Amino acid sequence: MACIKFSFILILTTLSLSVFAQERFSSKSCLDANFSLTMNHRGILFGLLSQELTIDKKDCIIKVKHRKYLTKEWIVDICREPVHIKTAASTGVDVAKKVAPCHGEEPARETENFCGQYNELMNFLQDDGLIFAEGDRDDITTNHGRTYCAYLLLKKYLDDSVLFSRYTDVPNLFTGGIEPSFPAERVEKKEEVVVPASEATPAN
């Protein structure tokens, strides 16, 4: 009987630890993470032509490389202003600077066109990254979690014009605002001392 109770407690403890370990990554851990991953999947021509997506993140710099017919790479420094995208191709490196909010699905005809490059980059991250990446989306040790982390950072910087810093509070990637650090610091509220009018010192 004692052995059954012990086994039951052990199972509950294991399940509790499992649930705790599966908590979603935080905005800070996403910003601080460094990783590199490559994903392949079959494309057109009955799968004979494969598509490849590579994401390389080191501190504030996120590089996304996509290969279908030709290879194209986007380089984004989410801690640098003004908000911009560097595009590397066979012709060299071009810079697209954000001058206004993007609306609609503007095509990426010119490398200097910020909204076109933004739409193309985010579409590739969704179609060839988030859809095909393996693993748990909320686990930053998996390809899915790392792709989701890069996607959230890029969207916050490029779409919302949020400038990141590894030395200050990190904006909440999931709901907006600032995500509190853990454990949160408690602020002691000082009580005001009210002096009765009869005891107040008369003015000179």
N, C-alpha and C positions, 0 to 999 in steps of 0.2 A: 504493500500500500504506500509506504514511504517512497519507494522507487517510482511509482506512478506519479505521485505528487511532484517529485523532483523533476521528472521528465516533462510534466505539464508546465512547470515554472520555467524550465530551460527553453521550451518551445516558445512561450510567451516572450521571454527575454530576447530570443533570436529574432522574432518577428518585429519587436519594438526597435531593435538595432537596425534591422533591415529598412524599416520605414524611415528612421532617422537619417540613414545614409542616403536615402533617395530624395532628399530635399533638393529643391531647385537651386541652381547656382545663383550667386548674388551678382549684382551689377559690378561690385568691386572686384570679385574674383574673375569676372569676365574681362574687365579692363586690364587686370594684372596678368592674365593668362598669356603664355607664349606657346604657339603650336603651329604645325604644318601638316597639311593633309591633301591627298589627291583622290578624286573619285572618278570612276569611268562607268559609262553605260552605253549600250548599243543605241545608235542613232538611226538615220535614214538608210535607204538602200538595203532593206531587209537585215539591218544590223551590221552590215559590212563596214560602215563608217561609224566609228565610235566617237563619243564626245567626252572630253576630259575637263574637269574643273579642279583647280588647285587653289587652296587658300593658305596663305602664310601670314601669321600674325606675330609681330615682335614689338612688345610695348604698345606704342601709339600707332604704329605703322601697320596697315592691313593691305596685303597684296592679293589680288584675285586674278587668276589667269584662266582663260577659257580657250579651248581648242575645239573647233568643229571643222571648218575648211581651212581656216587660218588661225594663228594664235594671236590673242589680244590680251593685254594685261592692264589692269587698273591699279593705281597706287594711291592710297588715301592715308594721310596723316591726320587722325581725328583730334590731335592736340594742337594743331597749327591753324592759324587764321591768316587770310580769309578762307572761308569754306571753299574748297576746290577739289578737283579730281585730276590726277595725272594719268594720261593714257599712253602706254608704250606699245608700239607696233613696229612693223618692219621699216616704216618711214621715219621713226624716231620717237621722241617724247613730246607730247603736247599737254597744255594745261587748260582746263575748263573751269573758270571761276564762276561761283554762284552770284548772280546779280538780282535775281527775283525768285519767288516761289515757283515750283513746277506744277503745271496743271495738265492732266491728260497723259496720253501715251505718245509723247513726242519722239520720233525716230532719231537714232544716233547717226545722222548723215555726216556731221562734221565733228572732229575731235574737240574743237573749241566750244561746242554746244553742250553746256552743263546739263540741262534737263534731258537731252538725248542720251548722253553718256550715263547719267543716273538711272534712267529707265532701263537701259540695256544691261547695266551691271546688276540691278536688283532683280530683273527678270531671270538672268542666268543663275543667280543665287537661289531663286525660288525653284525654277524648272529643273536645273541640273544639280542643285545642292540639297535644299530642304526636302524635295520630293523623293530623292533617291538615297540620301544619307542614311546609314545604318545606326541603330542605337536609340537611346532615350533622348528626346529633345532637351530635357532639363538636366542632363548629366554631361558636364563639360569634358569628361574624359572620353566621350564617344564622338564619332564624326558628325552625328546629327546635332549634338549639343554644341560642338565647336562651330559648326556652320551657323547655327541659330545665334550664338554669341556674336559672331562677326556680322551677321545680318542686322541684329539689333543695334550694335554700335554704329554701323554705317548709316542705318536709317535715322538714328538720332542726330548724327552729325550732319549728314547731307540733306535730310528732309526738314528737320527741326532747327538746324543751324546751332546745335548745342556743342560748345567747345569743351573737350575733356581735359583733365589734368590728373596725373598719377599722384599728386601731392595735396589735393584738396578733396572735399566730399564729392562722391560720384553721383551724377543724376540717375534717378531710377529708370532703368531701361524698360520696365514693364508697364508702369502706370503714369509716369511723369513725376516731377518734383524731385526731391532729394531722398534717397534711400538711407535710413538711419543706420549708423554703424552698430555692431553688436560686440559687447553689451552696450546698450545706450547709457549715456551719462545722465545721472540724476541731478537735476537742478533744485537746490534747496531754496524754498521760498521763505524770505525773511518776513517775520511778523512785524507789523507796524505797531509801535507803542503810542497809544493815545493818552495824552496828558489832559486831565480835567481842566476846565477853564478856570476853576478856583485856585488851582495850583500853578497855573501858568505864570511865568515871570513877567511882571509888568514892564512895558517898554519905557525906556528913559526919554 
